[in-house]
Amino acid sequence: MSYAGGMAYEAGALDATLAAAAGNDPALFLELRKAFIESLERQVDLLRRARCDGNWQVAALRLKGLAASFHAEQVIALSDEALEAAPGDPVVVRKLQLFLDEFAAA
């Protein structure tokens, strides 16, 4: 399976988690989805701007916590990748941005 295909599956799984949390309330589903996207955007931005180990680690850990609370396995894996990477690693930031862009567009 391609990386992009994996992300499409992940977005579907994440939407299913949000739908389960929202029950039969489509407005709540959209609100939860928007809150996840906005939080993810904030953490990716913090990672992108981190210039020291401490800031990078804090942003990666917050990202992992966010992902865990929404059962977003792909984002958890990318958070772990960020925790292992050097601060400012453009590869992991690019992967996170790609996930964010695809999820937000779905």
Long-range contacts (C-beta under 8 A, 24 or more apart in sequence): 4-102, 6-74, 7-74, 7-98, 7-99, 7-102, 7-103, 8-102, 8-106, 10-72, 10-73, 10-74, 10-75, 10-99, 10-103, 11-102, 11-103, 11-106, 13-71, 13-72, 13-73, 14-70, 14-71, 14-72, 14-103, 15-106, 17-70, 17-71, 17-72, 18-70, 36-66, 36-70, 36-72, 37-100, 37-103, 37-104, 39-66, 40-66, 40-75, 40-96, 40-100, 40-103, 41-100, 44-93, 44-96, 44-97, 44-100, 47-82, 47-92, 47-93, 47-96, 48-93, 50-87, 50-88, 51-87, 51-88, 52-87, 53-87, 55-87, 56-82, 56-87, 56-88, 57-83, 63-96, 74-99, 75-99
